[in-house]
Every structure is written in C-alpha cells, then in structure tokens.
Amino acid sequence: MIDNLILLGAIGVPCAIVGLFAAGAYRREFTVPEGYAGLLYRHGHFARVLPSGWHLRWGDGWTLESQDLREMPLVIAGYEVLTRDDVPIRVSLVLTYRVSDPAKAITEVQNWHGELLHYVQLALRSAVSELPSEAALGAPVGLGLHVFERLQSATLKIGVTAQAIEVKGVDLPITLQGRDAD
C-alpha cells in the first residue's frame, strides 16, 4: 500500500507540474486600460471588443489591440477652398471627435484617421462652395455649423462620432490680401 502511494507520488507530482506548465502556455491574460477598448483577435480574425479591465482567455492564438476611446482633437490649419463666387479662402478649424464603435473603426476602413480627415475636407468644401465669399468670411460660426451637419452622418460610417467643431479662422489667402489693400 505504501509502495503504491510512493509510486503514485513519484509519477503524479511530476505529471501535475507538467500539466500546470502546459496549461500556462495556453492561458493569455490581457489588461485593457481605462478609456480604451480592447480589440480581441484569435489567429488574426476579429473576435470581439473587450471593455477596460483584466481579461483571461484560454487557448493559443489570442492577440489584443487597444483603441483609444477618449475625446480627441483634429486640427485643420489653413485649408484653402473656393466659395460659390470662386474666391479662394483659407479656413482653419478644430474638430473634436471620439471613437464610438471601435470594431467598425478597425474593420470598415483601412485607416480611419485618414478617412476622418478626408470626410472633414469634403464637408468643408461642400459647405464653403454653397456660400458667397462675404458670408463665408463674415460668419465663421455658421460655417462651422454647416460643416458639422455634413460631417456627423459620414463619420458614423467609420465608427467615429463628431462631438464639436470650432472654426478658428477664415481668411483670404496672402496673395489676395495684398489686392484688397490697394
């Protein structure tokens, strides 16, 4: 009886240790920081979005990308566009945005940052092209509202929510400013 216990201990303990090491090789721990979402992948395929906190997955092939969900600014400085009466103006603005659907932002387009910039430029061109130069130069707040209206639905397609837009300046290009002084 004692010989069986010694034999069981001699075989069982090493097997248990090997089993624990093998289980540890198939255990993945992930920590997603506060203000971020974790994009969980298994063998390169998107699995799900994880909230902030500690997460445990069993098996191999798990990887995690973090996506910032905090409010962020996008600065557009001195973007030149044509008004309805073909006068070029330079517009500077700041868009405040937030990633609202990280899965969509990562899976819908290759580069959501570049796509967001493209949407802002298109909305700005569209809004300015409908206004005469006097209206565009004289009412930057109204111009910002026009751009914001066009931008909201477009950004939702890529999982981003436009929070606010502020037009910092609307000017004539330097080459036209000299002509006005004459």
N, C-alpha and C positions, 0 to 999 in steps of 0.2 A: 504494500500500500504506500509506504513512504517512498519506495523506489519510483512508483508511478507519479507521485507528486513532484519529486525532484526532476524526473523526465519531462513532466508537463511544464514545470517552471523553466527548465533549460530550453525547451522549444517555444513555449508560449510567450515568454518575455521578449526574446528577440523578434518573434513574429509581430508582437504588438508594437514594438518600436519601429519596425519596418513599415507596418500599416499606418502608423501616425505620420511618418515621413512621407509616405505615398499620398496620404490624404492632404497633407500640407502642400504638396505640389499641385493639387487640383483645387486649391482654395485661393480665391482672389479677394482682397479687401480693397475697397475704394472709399475715398473721402471726397465729398463734393463741398467746396467752401460755401459759406453764406453769401447770397447774392448771385450765385451761379446755378446752372442746371448741368447735370451730367448726362452726356450722350453716350449710352452704353452700346457697344458693338460686340458681336460674337463672330469670330472668324471673318471679320471685315463687313458684316451685314448689320445694319442698324437694328437694335433690339427694342430699346425704349429710352425714355427720358427719366432720369433719376433726380429727385429733389435734393437740396443740400442736406448733408449729414453723412453718416457712416453706412456703408453698404457691403454686403458679403455675397459672393457668387461662388458656386461650386462648379468645377469642370475647367477645361482649358479653353484658350482662345478668346477670353474676355479682355476688352480694352475700353478705356474711358477717355472721352474728350470733355473738357469743361467749356461751357458757353456763358459769358458774362450777361446777366440779366439786368444790370443796373442801368440807370439813365445815363446817356452819353451824348456829347455834342458832336455835330458835324459842321465844320466851318467852310463856307464857300466865300472866297475873297476875290473881289474884282472880276466877276464873271460877266463877260460882255455879251449883250443880247440886243436885238433890234426891236424897236417899238412898232406900232401899227403904221406910223408915218415914216418908217425906215430910218429912224435916228438911232444910232448905237448908244446904249447906256451901259454903265458898269454897275452891277449890283453885288453887294456883299451881304451875306446873311448867315445866321446860325440856326441849324435845325437841331432840336433836342428830340432824341428817339430812344426807344427801348426795344430789345428783342422780346417779343411776346410769345412766339411759338418757336422754340429752338430747333425742334425737329424739322419744321418747314424751312427755317433759315438755312439749315445744313443740307437738306435733301432736295429742295426745289431749284436752287441755282448753285453754280459752282463757287461764286464769290458774292455773298450777299452785301458786303461792304461796297464793292464796285457797283453792284446793281442799285443800291440805295443812292449813291452819288449820281448815277445815271437818271434815276427817277426824279431827283431834285432838279437836275438840269433841264429835263424835259418839262416838268411842271413850271419852272421859272420861264423858260422860253415861251410856253403856251400862254401863261398869264401876261407876260410883257407884250407879246405880239398882238394882244387884243386892246391894248391901251395906247392912246396917243402919248407922245413924249412928255407933254406938260403934266398929264395925270400921273404918269409913272414917276416923274421927278418930284412931284408935289405931294404925293400920298404914299409913303413907304409902308404905312400900316395896312392900308387897303391892298397894296400889292402883296404883302405877306399873307393876308387872308386868302387872296386868290390862289397863291401858290400852295398854301396849306390844304385848301379844299381839294385841289387836284392830286395832292400827294397822299392823302390818307388812304384812299382805296387801293392805290398802287402798291404802297408799302405793305399792306396786309397780305398781299400775294406771296411775299417772301418772308413772312413771319415777323415783321417789324412794325411797331406802332409809332407813328409820328406823334410826339407829345406837344410840341410847340415850335413855332418858327418866329424868328425876330430878324427883320431887315435892318442891318446895321448902317447901310448907306446906299444911296442911289445917286450916281454922278454921271456927268458926261465924260467921255474919255479925254485924256490930256490934250490930244490933238484938236478936239472941238472946243475945249475950254478957252484956248487962245483966240479962236474966232469970235466967241461971244464977247470978249473984252474989247475987240476992235469996233 
